[in-house]
């Protein structure tokens, strides 16, 4: 690598001299990370994108931290060495994983024999083996991390970019000693293949129903390693088919294992996990783009690197089994959780809806049919609501859950509802329940129904005017009045009728002059006109409109709104006083009035005329004041 990755020796003596000179300019050791941790890291598969961190080690050599998730977070999962010395290095971006055939370079790494040597070096160097083990094998106990990295990188380049041993610019004698250990070992070996580096571990669960009080199994372990470590969560003694305990740290390929549940009666489940040391991701080639987000190609790529799993890496396989309770030994148990189906909380809309009660069960017999039957109860008085639900099911495992739905109609606003559940054997839900959950104070099986919102009450107000000139004075001979009825809070699309009557303000008695209008509002608020025809005979009177609002056109029902204020000036009209003789016949709608047929005395007529004239003058004066 020409940039960032390091220096070394190339194929010719002149290039070797340049490499050596470059090595002498190394800046020294970089700060090492706080340990190597790749246990349980995800295997890197061809096509995966991995994040390449900044190079660590001496300035001329180094190793790249790799995050298999594609995000630099926590300790790196893997490490990678350069297999392409003369190509510039890029870090802080995503590289693409692939097999050996995905290599984009053109150096000696394309030779299968060289590939085998490189894989041997990877498998026998740091971090595939610990510093302690590498130091012991190379005869340099206490070798430093950077020396081990330098020895490994030079050994790889010795095969990928040279065909001979060059005078590398060793930082320390320990580095040189480790290098010769790796090269001599690789030369003595026929080389490794990717298959040699594969690590597998898997567990197959038993295929038949299992029951407590027995040996649960068999679990079959498969691995390509000499042995694996087996663990059980939660911890259970592992035996063979005869019930004899086995060593969980030395389980071999094809071995059948059992969980000793002979002392247990309850239903449960457990996960059996086989763990092998190492990772099959070692030897994966990472192709690096020259720019973030770019696609590396043979013509345009940064340094190619090869993955190595640290000695802490593990490959695991697992299988989970459920078992039923020992028949007759343990009673079934249920518990419930009631929520609003719409949003999963414990508050239901005021107008009702669907609630779901998730019933968790334990100790059922797999393959047996059961029915969960429930009813919602009022918490306020503990009485049933009649809202019921039921679900029939056949569990495949002893422990699990099932949902029961309840449809709550409108009419329970402000109530708190609690689900009571019973579990029966069979499809009908008959007989004695085998389990129940009925706790009126259990918050988990409780929902609250929201309080109903206040409904706006319809209201009306009126304004009565002379239809001829829109004032509040009618001529003495009568005419037409229009009462504009303003309404609020009606229901659009519903038919309404406004009914009105004119009242005599003097005695608050009805005049019998009626008016009405039927309409269907398109919005909640608006207005409608009601017309009254006032005949002659009301001169000098003051008339007030009373209005009543009904739903529909049936006036026999109770009104939904009314405006009957005898003192409301807005719904009042004065009839001008006339100059003629006082009529001897009753006014329309005024009820019975004694009629003598005799002419009124002159004094009375004069007095009456003066009063009417004064009233008319007063009315006109008031009109002028209002108009002004």
C-alpha positions in Angstrom: 0.0 0.0 0.0 1.4 3.4 -0.9 -0.7 5.5 1.5 -1.6 4.9 5.1 -1.2 1.2 5.0 2.6 0.8 5.2 5.7 -0.1 3.3 7.6 -3.3 2.5 9.7 -5.0 -0.2 8.7 -5.3 -3.8 9.8 -7.7 -6.5 13.0 -5.8 -7.7 16.1 -4.7 -5.7 15.5 -1.0 -6.5 11.9 -1.2 -5.3 13.1 -3.2 -2.3 15.4 -0.3 -1.4 12.6 2.2 -1.7 10.4 0.0 0.6 13.2 -0.2 3.1 13.8 3.6 3.1 10.1 4.1 3.5 10.0 1.8 6.5 12.7 3.8 8.2 10.3 6.8 8.1 7.7 5.0 10.1 6.2 7.2 12.9 6.2 4.5 15.5 3.5 2.6 17.3 -0.2 3.6 17.3 -2.4 3.4 20.3 -3.8 -0.1 20.6 -7.5 -0.6 21.4 -8.6 -1.8 24.7 -8.7 -5.5 23.9 -10.1 -7.7 21.1 -13.7 -8.8 21.3 -15.6 -10.5 18.6 -17.5 -13.2 20.5 -20.8 -14.0 18.9 -20.1 -11.6 16.0 -22.3 -12.1 13.0 -20.7 -14.2 10.3 -19.7 -12.2 7.3 -21.3 -13.5 4.1 -20.4 -12.6 0.5 -22.1 -9.3 -0.5 -22.2 -8.0 3.1 -21.1 -4.4 3.7 -18.6 -4.0 6.5 -17.2 -0.9 8.1 -13.4 -0.4 7.8 -11.9 1.5 10.7 -8.6 3.3 10.9 -5.4 1.2 10.6 -3.7 0.2 13.9 -0.1 -0.8 14.4 3.3 0.6 13.4 3.3 3.3 10.7 4.6 1.0 8.0 2.3 -2.0 8.8 -1.0 -2.4 10.4 -4.3 -4.1 10.8 -7.8 -2.7 10.1 -10.6 -3.0 12.6 -13.8 -4.4 11.0 -17.4 -4.0 12.1 -19.7 -6.6 10.5 -22.8 -4.5 11.1 -21.5 -1.8 8.8 -21.5 0.7 11.7 -18.6 1.6 13.9 -20.1 0.9 17.3 -18.4 -0.8 20.2 -15.4 -3.1 19.8 -14.6 -4.4 16.3 -15.9 -7.8 15.3 -13.0 -8.7 13.1 -9.7 -7.5 11.8 -8.2 -7.5 8.4 -4.7 -7.4 6.8 -3.7 -5.9 3.5 -3.1 -8.3 0.6 -2.3 -5.6 -1.9 0.8 -3.6 -1.0 1.1 -1.3 -3.9 -2.5 0.1 -3.7 -3.4 3.1 -1.6 -5.5 2.4 1.5 -8.8 4.0 2.4 -10.6 3.8 5.7 -13.7 5.1 7.4 -16.0 3.7 4.7 -17.8 0.5 3.7 -16.1 -2.4 2.0 -17.8 -5.3 0.2 -17.2 -8.9 1.5 -16.6 -11.8 -0.9 -14.9 -15.1 -1.5 -11.4 -15.6 -2.8 -12.7 -15.4 -6.3 -13.9 -11.8 -5.6 -10.3 -10.5 -5.3 -9.9 -7.5 -7.6 -6.1 -7.3 -7.5 -3.5 -8.6 -9.9 -0.5 -9.7 -7.7 0.6 -13.2 -6.6 -2.5 -13.6 -4.4 -4.3 -14.9 -7.4 -2.1 -18.0 -7.3 -3.9 -20.8 -5.3 -0.6 -21.8 -3.8 0.1 -18.3 -2.5 -3.5 -18.1 -1.3 -2.9 -21.3 0.8 0.2 -19.8 2.4 -1.6 -16.6 3.3 -4.5 -18.5 4.9 -1.9 -20.5 6.9 -0.3 -17.2 8.1 -3.7 -15.8 9.1 -4.7 -18.9 11.0 -1.5 -19.0 13.0 -0.9 -15.4 13.7 -2.4 -12.6 15.8 -5.3 -12.1 16.4 -6.4 -15.6 15.3 -4.1 -16.7 18.2 -3.4 -14.8 21.4 -0.2 -12.8 21.8 0.8 -15.3 24.5 0.4 -18.3 22.2 2.1 -16.6 19.3 5.0 -15.5 21.5 5.4 -19.0 22.9 5.3 -20.6 19.4 7.8 -18.0 17.9 10.2 -18.1 20.9 9.6 -14.5 21.8 7.5 -14.6 25.0 5.9 -11.2 25.8 5.8 -10.1 22.1 4.0 -6.8 21.8 0.8 -6.3 19.8 2.4 -4.0 17.2 5.3 -6.5 16.7 2.9 -9.3 16.2 0.9 -7.2 13.7 4.1 -6.2 11.8 5.3 -9.8 11.6 2.0 -11.0 10.2 1.6 -8.2 7.7 5.2 -8.6 6.4 4.6 -12.4 6.2 1.5 -11.9 4.1 3.2 -9.4 1.7 6.1 -11.8 1.4 3.7 -14.1 -0.5 1.3 -11.7 -2.1 3.8 -9.1 -3.5 7.2 -11.0 -3.4 8.4 -14.4 -4.1 11.4 -14.1 -1.8 12.4 -13.1 1.8 13.4 -9.4 1.8 15.3 -7.4 4.4 12.3 -5.9 6.1 12.6 -2.8 8.2 12.0 -4.6 11.6 10.9 -2.4 14.5 12.2 -5.0 17.0 14.0 -8.4 17.0 10.7 -9.9 18.3 8.9 -8.8 15.2 11.6 -10.5 13.0 11.5 -13.7 15.0 7.7 -13.9 14.7 8.0 -13.3 11.0 10.4 -16.2 10.5 8.2 -18.4 12.6 5.2 -17.7 10.3 7.1 -17.9 7.0 8.9 -21.1 7.9 5.6 -22.6 9.0 3.8 -21.6 5.9 6.6 -22.9 3.7 6.5 -26.2 5.5 2.7 -26.5 5.1 0.9 -27.4 1.9 -1.3 -24.4 2.6 -4.9 -24.1 3.8 -8.2 -23.7 1.9 -11.3 -21.8 3.0 -12.8 -25.1 3.9 -10.0 -25.7 6.4 -11.0 -22.5 8.1 -14.7 -23.1 8.3 -16.2 -23.4 11.8 -19.7 -24.9 12.2 -21.9 -25.6 15.2 -25.6 -26.4 15.2 -28.2 -28.1 17.4 -31.3 -30.0 16.3 -34.3 -30.0 18.7 -36.4 -33.1 19.4 -39.2 -33.6 16.9 -41.8 -35.1 19.3 -43.8 -33.5 22.1 -42.0 -33.4 25.4 -43.3 -33.6 29.0 -41.9 -32.7 32.4 -40.9 -35.5 34.6 -38.8 -37.2 32.0 -35.6 -36.9 29.9 -36.4 -34.3 27.3 -34.7 -34.9 24.0 -32.8 -35.9 22.1 -30.9 -32.7 20.9 -28.4 -33.6 18.2 -25.2 -31.5 18.0 -23.3 -31.1 14.8 -19.9 -29.5 14.3 -16.8 -29.7 12.2 -14.6 -29.0 15.2 -13.1 -31.6 17.5 -15.6 -30.6 20.2 -17.9 -27.8 21.2 -19.2 -26.4 24.5 -22.9 -26.9 25.2 -25.0 -24.8 27.5 -28.7 -24.7 28.5 -30.7 -21.6 29.3 -32.2 -21.9 31.9 -29.6 -24.2 33.3 -30.6 -27.9 33.3 -28.4 -31.0 33.7 -27.4 -32.5 30.4 -27.4 -36.3 30.1 -27.2 -39.1 27.6 -30.2 -41.3 26.7 -29.6 -43.4 29.9 -29.8 -40.3 32.1 -26.1 -40.2 32.8 -24.6 -36.7 33.0 -22.3 -35.7 30.2 -19.4 -33.2 30.1 -20.9 -30.1 28.4 -17.4 -28.8 27.6 -16.5 -31.7 25.3 -19.5 -32.5 23.1 -18.6 -34.0 19.8 -20.2 -34.1 16.4 -23.4 -36.2 16.2 -23.7 -36.6 20.0 -27.3 -36.8 21.3 -28.1 -34.9 24.5 -31.1 -34.9 26.9 -32.3 -32.5 29.5 -32.9 -34.1 32.9 -36.4 -33.0 33.9 -37.2 -36.1 35.9 -37.6 -34.0 39.0 -39.8 -31.4 37.4 -43.6 -31.4 37.1 -44.2 -27.9 35.5 -44.3 -26.9 31.9 -41.4 -24.9 30.6 -39.0 -24.3 27.8 -35.2 -24.2 27.4 -32.6 -23.3 24.7 -29.7 -25.6 24.1 -26.7 -23.8 22.6 -23.5 -25.3 21.1 -20.5 -23.0 20.9 -17.4 -23.6 18.9 -14.2 -21.5 19.1 -13.4 -19.6 15.9 -15.3 -18.2 12.9 -15.7 -19.3 9.3 -15.3 -15.6 8.3 -11.5 -15.8 8.4 -10.2 -15.6 4.8 -13.1 -13.5 3.5 -11.8 -10.9 1.0 -12.9 -7.3 1.5 -12.9 -5.1 -1.6 -12.6 -1.4 -0.8 -13.9 1.5 -2.9 -11.7 4.6 -3.5 -14.5 6.9 -2.3 -17.3 6.5 0.3 -20.3 4.9 -1.3 -18.4 3.9 -4.5 -18.3 0.5 -6.1 -14.8 -1.1 -6.2 -13.7 -2.6 -9.5 -10.6 -4.1 -10.9 -9.7 -0.8 -12.5 -10.7 1.4 -9.6 -10.4 0.2 -6.0 -8.4 0.9 -2.8 -6.4 -1.7 -0.9 -7.8 -5.2 -0.8 -7.8 -6.7 2.7 -8.5 -10.2 4.1 -10.5 -10.9 7.2 -9.3 -12.7 10.3 -11.4 -13.6 13.3 -9.8 -13.0 16.7 -9.1 -15.9 19.0 -12.1 -14.8 21.1 -14.5 -15.4 18.2 -17.2 -18.0 18.6 -19.6 -19.8 16.3 -22.9 -20.9 17.8 -26.0 -22.8 17.0 -29.0 -23.3 19.2 -32.4 -24.9 19.4 -35.4 -24.4 21.7 -37.8 -26.9 23.1 -41.1 -26.6 25.0 -42.5 -29.2 27.3 -45.8 -29.7 28.9 -46.5 -30.1 32.6 -46.5 -33.6 33.9 -50.1 -34.8 33.5 -52.1 -34.3 36.7 -49.2 -32.8 38.5 -49.8 -29.0 38.0 -53.0 -27.1 37.4 -53.3 -24.8 34.4 -52.9 -21.1 35.2 -54.0 -18.0 33.2 -53.4 -14.3 33.5 -54.8 -11.6 31.3 -54.0 -8.2 29.8 -56.8 -6.1 28.4 -56.2 -3.2 26.0 -58.0 -1.0 23.4 -57.6 -2.8 20.1 -57.3 0.5 18.3 -54.1 1.8 19.9 -53.0 -0.8 22.5 -53.6 1.4 25.6 -56.1 0.9 28.4 -58.4 3.8 27.5 -61.4 3.2 25.3 -63.3 5.9 23.4 -66.5 7.2 25.0 -68.7 5.7 22.2 -67.3 2.2 22.6 -65.1 0.0 20.4 -63.2 -3.3 20.6 -61.0 -4.4 23.4 -58.5 -7.3 23.2 -57.7 -9.5 26.2 -54.5 -11.4 25.8 -54.7 -14.4 28.0 -51.4 -15.9 28.9 -51.6 -19.6 29.9 -49.3 -22.1 31.5 -49.3 -25.9 32.0 -51.7 -26.8 29.3 -51.5 -30.1 27.5 -50.3 -29.6 23.9 -52.8 -31.0 21.4 -55.8 -30.7 23.7 -58.6 -28.3 22.7 -59.4 -25.5 25.2 -61.9 -22.6 25.3 -61.2 -19.2 26.9 -64.5 -17.5 27.9 -64.7 -14.0 29.3 -67.0 -11.2 30.3 -66.5 -7.6 31.1 -67.5 -6.4 34.6 -68.3 -2.9 35.9 -65.7 -2.1 38.5 -68.0 0.4 40.2 -70.3 -2.3 41.4 -68.7 -5.6 40.4 -71.7 -6.5 38.2 -71.5 -8.1 34.8 -72.2 -6.1 31.7 -73.3 -8.9 29.5 -70.4 -8.1 27.1 -68.8 -11.5 26.4 -66.1 -13.0 24.3 -64.7 -16.5 23.7 -61.9 -18.2 21.8 -61.4 -21.9 21.2 -57.8 -23.1 20.5 -55.5 -26.1 20.6 -52.0 -25.2 22.0 -48.9 -26.7 20.5 -46.9 -25.9 23.6 -47.7 -25.9 27.3 -47.1 -22.2 27.8 -48.3 -19.4 25.5 -51.1 -16.9 25.0 -54.3 -16.4 23.1 -56.5 -13.3 22.4 -60.2 -12.8 23.3 -62.1 -9.9 21.7 -64.9 -7.9 23.3 -67.1 -5.4 21.5 -68.1 -2.6 23.8 -71.2 -0.7 22.5 -72.0 2.9 23.1 -73.4 3.6 26.5 -70.5 2.8 28.8 -69.0 6.3 28.8 -67.2 7.0 32.1 -67.2 3.3 33.2 -64.2 1.2 34.2 -64.5 -2.3 32.8 -62.6 -5.4 34.0 -62.2 -8.6 32.1 -63.0 -11.9 33.9 -61.8 -15.0 32.1 -62.4 -18.7 32.5 -60.5 -21.6 30.8 -62.4 -24.8 29.9 -61.4 -28.0 28.2 -63.2 -28.6 24.9 -64.9 -26.4 22.4 -68.1 -25.5 24.2 -66.8 -23.8 27.3 -69.1 -26.0 29.4 -68.5 -27.7 32.7 -66.1 -26.6 35.5 -63.3 -24.3 34.4 -59.8 -25.7 34.7 -58.5 -22.2 35.4 -59.8 -18.7 35.9 -58.7 -15.1 36.4 -61.2 -12.9 38.1 -59.6 -10.0 40.0 -61.7 -6.8 40.0 -58.6 -4.8 41.1 -56.2 -6.2 38.5 -55.0 -3.1 36.6 -53.7 -5.4 33.8 -57.2 -6.6 32.9 -58.8 -3.2 33.2 -59.8 -0.5 30.7 -61.4 2.9 31.3 -64.1 4.2 29.0 -63.7 7.9 28.3 -66.4 10.3 29.5 -68.7 11.4 26.8 -68.1 14.9 25.4 -70.6 17.6 26.2 -73.0 18.0 23.2 -73.7 21.6 22.4 -77.3 22.6 23.1 -79.3 24.2 20.3 -80.1 27.9 20.9 -82.0 30.6 19.0 -82.3 34.4 19.1 -84.6 36.5 17.1 -84.9 40.0 15.5 -88.4 41.2 14.5 -88.8 44.0 12.0 -91.3 45.5 9.6 -90.9 43.8 6.3 -91.5 47.1 4.5 -88.7 49.2 5.9 -86.9 46.8 8.4 -87.5 49.0 11.4 -89.4 48.1 14.6 -92.5 50.2 13.9 -95.5 48.9 11.9 -98.1 51.2 10.4 -101.4 51.4 12.3 -103.3 49.5 9.6 -101.1 46.4 10.0 -98.7 44.7 7.6 -96.0 42.0 7.4 -93.3 41.4 10.0 -90.2 39.3 9.5 -88.6 37.6 12.4 -85.0 36.5 11.6 -84.3 33.6 13.8 -80.5 33.0 14.4 -79.7 29.4 15.5 -76.7 27.8 17.0 -75.5 24.1 17.4 -78.0 22.5 15.1 -77.2 19.2 13.4 -76.6 19.7 9.7 -78.8 17.6 7.5 -81.6 17.3 10.1 -84.9 18.9 9.5 -86.1 21.5 11.9 -89.2 23.7 12.3 -89.4 27.2 13.9 -92.8 28.2 15.1 -93.6 31.7 16.3 -96.4 33.7 17.7 -96.8 37.5 18.4 -97.5 38.4 22.0 -99.1 41.6 23.3 -96.5 43.2 25.5 -99.1 45.0 27.6 -100.4 41.8 29.2 -98.0 39.1 27.7 -101.0 37.4 26.1 -100.9 35.7 22.7 -102.4 37.5 19.8 -103.0 34.4 17.7 -100.8 35.8 15.0 -98.7 32.8 14.0 -95.8 32.1 11.7 -93.5 29.1 11.0 -90.7 27.9 8.8 -89.4 24.3 8.2 -85.8 24.0 7.0 -82.8 21.7 6.9 -79.5 23.5 7.9 -76.3 22.8 6.0 -74.2 24.0 8.9 -74.6 24.1 12.7 -75.0 27.9 12.9 -77.2 30.1 10.7 -80.5 31.9 10.5 -84.0 31.5 9.0 -86.9 33.9 8.5 -90.4 33.5 10.0 -93.1 35.8 8.6 -96.1 37.2 10.5 -99.1 38.9 8.9 -100.5 41.5 11.3 -104.1 42.6 10.4 -105.7 45.9 11.2 -106.9 46.4 14.7 -103.5 46.4 16.6 -102.8 50.1 16.3 -101.1 51.4 19.4 -100.1 47.9 20.5 -96.5 46.7 21.1 -96.0 43.2 19.7 -93.2 40.7 20.8 -92.3 37.6 18.8 -92.0 34.4 20.7 -90.2 31.5 18.8 -89.9 27.8 19.5 -87.6 25.3 17.6 -88.6 21.7 17.0 -86.9 18.8 15.4 -88.7 17.8 12.2 -92.1 19.2 11.3 -94.0 17.8 14.2 -94.8 20.6 16.6 -96.3 18.3 19.1 -92.9 17.4 20.6 -91.0 19.3 23.1 -89.0 22.2 21.5 -85.2 21.8 21.5 -84.8 25.6 21.9 -87.0 28.6 22.5 -86.8 32.4 22.8 -89.7 33.9 24.7 -88.5 37.1 26.3 -91.3 39.7 26.6 -88.7 42.4 27.3 -86.3 41.7 24.4 -86.3 44.8 22.3 -84.8 43.0 19.3 -87.9 40.9 18.9 -90.3 43.7 19.5 -92.3 45.9 17.1 -94.7 48.8 18.0 -97.8 49.4 15.9 -98.5 53.0 15.2 -101.6 54.5 16.8 -104.4 55.4 14.4 -106.6 58.6 14.4 -110.0 56.9 13.9 -112.6 56.2 16.5 -111.8 53.4 18.9 -113.1 50.2 17.4 -116.1 48.7 19.1 -115.2 45.2 18.0 -112.5 43.1 19.6 -109.0 42.9 18.1 -108.1 39.6 16.5 -106.9 37.2 19.0 -107.6 39.5 21.9 -110.3 37.3 23.4 -113.8 38.4 24.4 -114.4 42.1 24.9 -117.8 43.6 26.0 -119.4 45.5 23.1 -122.3 47.9 24.0 -122.9 49.2 20.5 -123.1 52.7 21.9 -120.8 55.6 20.8 -118.1 56.5 23.2 -118.5 59.7 25.1 -116.8 62.7 23.5 -114.4 63.2 26.4 -113.3 59.6 26.2 -112.9 59.8 22.5 -110.9 63.0 22.8 -108.8 61.6 25.5 -108.2 58.4 23.6 -107.2 60.3 20.5 -104.8 62.4 22.4 -103.2 59.3 24.0 -102.8 57.6 20.6 -101.4 60.7 19.1 -98.9 61.0 21.9 -98.0 57.4 21.5 -97.4 57.7 17.8 -95.3 60.8 18.3 -93.3 59.0 20.9 -92.8 56.0 18.6 -91.7 58.2 15.7 -89.4 60.1 18.0 -87.8 56.9 19.1 -87.5 55.7 15.5 -85.7 58.9 14.6 -83.3 58.4 17.6 -82.6 54.9 16.5 -82.2 55.9 12.9 -79.8 58.7 13.9 
